[in-house]
Each structure stands twice: as structure tokens, then as C-alpha cells.
Amino acid sequence: MRIAILTSGGDAPGMNAAIRAIAVVGKSRGHEVFGIRDGYSGLLAGHWMDLDADATEGITRQGGTILGSSRCAEMTQPGGPERVLARLAELGAEGLVVIGGNGSLTGAHVLASKRQLKIVGLPASIDNDVGHAGLAIGVDTAVNTIVDACDRISDTARAHRRCFIVEVMGRNCGFLAMRAGIAAEADAILYGEASLDEAHVLARLERMLARCFAPGRHKKRALIVKSEGLPIPIMKLRGAVQEIVTRLAPGVDVRETVLGHVVRGGDPTALDRTIAQRLGFASIIALEKGLSDVMLGWEPPFGVGRETMDPSVRIIPLEEVLAETSRLLDGSSPVIKRRMELLAQVEEILPG
């Protein structure tokens, strides 16, 4: 087969590891593999590159994506998918591997429904908001980046006895805040899925801060990890928390840090490299078996999807992936409810 690889949407550490795995495994099994530059937009423009051994040497350890990425509005417009398929036909593609998040996989599903070539999706999103992905490519690196940043912030917070609010990415999914907050010994973790209004959030923070700075205690820092999905601007939250702290512990300053796109960058962790490589390997096998309109998920919930030769990788129809993604984002997924239940148990034992 002649197989194209495309990375789309927000970049995620580990995308390059997936690209190299697909290229190396594909060529070792007799296929021709090439890369599409700059996502669907680049595909429409006819931008592509060979993925020979020199082009992919050493890229497993690199963040970002050597292919480049973009968000393509034309894919959602009438005739857009047909133009993409026509360009793929011009390039002689018989199979396509799309590496990306919700929007990218939506585009893959639309293209696959036309049944002109075989299409397999790989989940890559630091937000971990792709349905049935378990862990998407890039998530572990993002969590480690946040934990490292929180550890460094905690060092300076302790030196000055401060309260820090750290906002992390995640859009409408609080997974990064939840996992990193626990690992960094956060005193409070705020995420949008809890659906708390501002008054309830501040009341909860006041109880936590009262424990942290109670008379007789010598706690030197308070750390609040906030997901960007919580609809309270961080500067407004900082002002409200400063008022609380001033009443409870005069002299303690409140500072804020927005990690932003720092969380996207950096060399992928060993786990992200492993996930990307094993998903990439499985994508070649899936195309060889004639599969299309599917995503390969890393350790999805028990009982979801079909088995592959890799016990950690399962095959899930893209239609079901997108449906579960919608449930993740609106909070109705059992996965979200389970995460919140587990976090609630941890919150009860977090020391003040």
C-alpha cells in the first residue's frame, strides 16, 4: 500500500514517535509511507514529504511534529472533504493514518464514510478528552510537565509563605488538573466537571485555606491547581482568594501562574513514546487487514472495542469514539463520573 500520515489540531508530545513507528514498520512490511505537511490544510495545498530513514532518524525523542499541524476550517465546509479525498487520490494514497484529537478524528470519520480509502485514527491530545482512548498520546508528558512546574513553584512559595494558583490546559476536560494536582500535593483541585458556581468554589477554598493557615500551624505554602475549564478567570479568582487569605492569615500573598502552552512542549516521556509506537505499529496491521473508520485506543475501558495482537491496544469504530467524546465533554460519560468519584475520595484525605 501507499500510506499517508497526517498530524492535525493541537500538537502533542509523542506525535513524532508515532510518525516514525508507522514509517519504519510500514516500510519494513513492504509499504510506501509518506507524510502530509501541516494537517488537512497542507493536504489541500498538496504539501507532502518522503519519510525515509534520514527524515525520521532521532525524531522519537522530539516534541511537536515534524509534519506540522493546523486547524482546517475548509474541512467543515461543503465540498471540503471531497477536495481532500481528491488530493489524496492525486497522491496515490491507499491508506491514511490521522494522528490528532477530537476535531482531527471527526475529519477522519467524515473522510472514511466516503469509502474511497482506508483510514485509521490515533488519539493524540494532551487534554485526554478523546473517547475510549484511555491515555491519548501526549497526556503523560503534559502531566509530568505540570507536576514539575508545580514542584518548582512550591519551592519559591515555601520560601515566602505564599499561596499559588496554577492554571493548566485541558479545555473542558479536567483530567490534567486532577492527575497533576494529586501528584503535586495540591491543597485544592478545581475543574469544570464539578459544575460548582463561584460562591461554592470560594466557600470550598475558604475551608481549605482555614485549615492550611490555622493558628499554630507552620504550613509554608498552599497550592491550588485550576483547570482552564473552570469558568472563573484566574485574575478574578486570585483577587477573591487574596481577600480570604488576608482575613485568615495576614501577610500571606497570593500569586497566580498560567502554564498555558508550556504544557504542550518538551520531549515525550518514555510512556508517551511507548504508547505512540505501539499505536503506530497497530495502525499498519489494521490497514493491512482492510480496517477503516476506526481508532486504535490505548487501554480503553474494559469491554470496549475489538482486540488486536497487542493486549493494550483495541480497535474502536470512530463513530463510537466521537459519541463517547461528546459524553466526556458534557460530563455524562461514566468515565467522568468515575474520575470525579475517585477524586472526591482523595479530596477527603488531602491534608489541609
Secondary structure as UniProt FT lines:
FT   STRAND          2..7
FT   TURN            13..14
FT   HELIX           15..28
FT   TURN            29..30
FT   STRAND          32..36
FT   TURN            37..38
FT   HELIX           39..45
FT   STRAND          48..50
FT   HELIX           53..56
FT   TURN            57..58
FT   HELIX           59..61
FT   TURN            66..67
FT   HELIX           73..76
FT   TURN            78..79
FT   HELIX           80..90
FT   TURN            91..92
FT   STRAND          95..100
FT   HELIX           102..113
FT   TURN            114..115
FT   STRAND          118..124
FT   TURN            126..127
FT   TURN            131..132
FT   HELIX           139..160
FT   STRAND          162..168
FT   TURN            171..172
FT   HELIX           175..183
FT   TURN            184..185
FT   STRAND          188..190
FT   HELIX           192..194
FT   HELIX           198..212
FT   TURN            215..216
FT   STRAND          221..227
FT   TURN            228..229
FT   HELIX           234..248
FT   TURN            250..251
FT   STRAND          253..258
FT   HELIX           260..264
FT   HELIX           270..288
FT   TURN            289..290
FT   STRAND          294..298
FT   TURN            302..303
FT   STRAND          306..307
FT   TURN            311..312
FT   STRAND          313..317
FT   HELIX           318..330
FT   HELIX           334..349
//
